């Protein structure tokens, strides 16, 4: 639980970006001849240069892919979502807010289909007043560019995206004060007890700037999940209203290819879901399924899908929404583990993603996907049927007795009292908490343990807030209990004494 004295005024910071969901789509295009590995004409795509390969070649025996990309559903997944305001980012936000294993700690309104400084008037209303995701910190994406030859999404798309794609939102109730994207990423990653998953669905400038300013955050990043690129098929720049001769690039890589290159070459683990693995058309039966779900956030996804179906005159792509499921269920994608780079030189191949064939294990890209499984996971989460994955192997019984009793302390902002039952079992409710200053009470569920640090989730809060707020208790050598919680860009700590 984010026991934060600013609970009723969430100061929110945000994170990075993924591509997607153009208002209309066309049939998947054929591969670009010739291949990137064997160019046969002057206008053929560039190959991976020796400089690219050197930048991405491991210098020592690499860890296994299982060590770099562990099973995500063995505990809580802190996620920072950097998105550019595409229609299918609405579905992505709902998925993150409703999935029981995701702790949606940050949202970055990144430069993409939205202008962040304009979109901030409406998109946070959906986050806070529709999804009720009060513990998610908010940030505005940076207006900086790494690429001196950067590009923008079509202005007609951006104006519509700024206005939340024409969907009517309720009146704003929740107050917020956004931070700057790179600052939020650095702060949330450095203060997270678990490794953070970054999700990027537009320009990667905010993640790139955060890595540039504080390279040490790599140590506490699980991986960066990116919607973008095209490896074995043509790009999607031709879906815009203006003619573009570049047939190789995908929009998210194209708008700032230098930022993408920086992230790929930074050493941070990267999972790329390109156009190759997101070629699923939403069908009428999908509309029928989503229209039966009675949920405030899902209702907006349903309305957006109905609207897109009319625009496209039939099926349409949901690139970002498919990508978001890789955060929790990467097994539904077919992965190639290899070094990856992007063409940055201006011209007809700027923004094209290239596999380096150097055996690098810290980057992977999807070449196919099990869309039936992905749609099942998506609709289960939308319906609230996704089960909470265990925080430890099912055959491992973890019971704590040393925290039993009543503990009290003062954070500097508020008093807090914990009561922990004599025997506290993993994934069971085993106590209560109280913050008198706010007349706030609730239950606590033991969800994870790391050494002598015990993690609890708050539920049934008297304020009416949803769960998915977390706190950490550590028994110290002197018999006191160290308490910490992180939320809305604020860290609260206290030493509690047994009463």
C-alpha positions, 0 to 999 in steps of 0.5 A: 500500500502506498501509505502516502500523506498525499494519497488524495492529491496524487503527484504523478510522474510518467514514463516511456513510449510505444507506437501505434494504432493508426486510425486506419490500416491496410493489409500486411505488406510483403517483405522488402526485397532484397533482404537486409543481409544480402543487398543486391541493388543500390537502393537496397536496405543497409546491412548491419555495419561492423560498428553496429556489431561491435557496439552490441557484441558481448565482451564476456560470456553472457548470462542465460536468457532465463537470467536476463528475462526471468518469468515475470509472474513470480511476483509483483511487476512494477511498470512505467508506461511511456505512451504516445496517445495512440487509440490502442494505448487506451486498452494498454492503460486498462490492462495495466490498471486491472492486471493483479500482478502489475503495480502501475507505478508511472505513466509518461505522456510521451511525444508521439501521436499526442502533444504532451503539454496539450494531452495533459488536459484530458488523458490524466482524467482517464487515468485517475477519474475513470481507472481510479489509478491514484497511485500512478505517478504522472509525467510529461514527455520531454520535448528534446530530440536526440535525432537532428533529423527527427520526425513527427506523427501526422498533425491531423492524428495528433490533434485528434489524439490530444482530444482523447480521440473524441471520447467524452471523459468525466469532469476532472476531480483528481488534482495532479502535478506532472513531473518531467518524463526522464526525471520520473523514470530515474526517481521511480526506478531508483526507489523501487524495491523490485526491478522495474519494467519500462514500456515504450510505445512512441518516441524512446526519448524519455527512456534514452535521456533517463539512461543517459543522465543516470546509467546506474538505473540499468541495474534496477530495470527488468527490461524495456518492452517496446512496440516498434520496428519491422524486421521481416516486413515493410514498415507502416509509414504509408498509413499517414495522410502524406506520401513517404517514400520510406517503406522500411521503418515503423513510426515509433522508430522513425520519429527519433531513430537516435533515441531508439539506437541509444536504448538498444546500445545502452546494455539494458535488456530489451524486448521488442514487439515489432509489426511482425508480431502484431498483425492481428485485426480486431474482428466483429466477434471481438467487438461483441466480446468487449461490448459485454464487459461492464467496467468503466475503463473497458467501456472506453476501449469498447467505444474506441474499438467501435469507432475504429471499426467504422473508420477502417470499414472493417478490421483494424490493428491494436499494436500497442494493446497486443504489446502490453500483454508481453509484460505479463505473458511473454510466453505468447510470443515467439522470440529471437535473441540477437543484437538489434540496431536501427538505421539513423542516416536520413533517407529511405531506410531511416528508422529501419530495425536490423538484427545484428546476428551477433548472438547477443542475449540481452535483446530479443524481438518477437517474430510471431505471436499466439493471438488466441492466447493473447486475446484470451489474456486480454479479455480475462484481464478486462473482465477481472478474471485474471488470477493473481500469480503466486509470489513464490513456487506453489509447493513452497510454504512461507509463514512468518511469525516474527512480525506478530503483534502491534507496531507503531511509528511516525514517518514525519508526515503521519503516524502508522500502526500495523497489527500482524497476526501470530501466523502470517502465510504467503498470499493470505490476509494477515493483519491491518493498518491504520493512519489516524491523521486520515482516518484511513484503515485497511487490511494487509496481505503478505505477498512476497519476501526477499531475504528479511524484507517482507512485502504486503499489499493493502486492501479494503481501504476505508478511503474507497481506494483500490488495492495494489498499494504496497509496503515493506517491513524489515525486522532490524537487529535491535528488535524494531521494524523498518517500514518503507513505502513508495508512491506518487514520487514520494518515499515514506519511511519509519522505524516502528516499535512493538507495543 
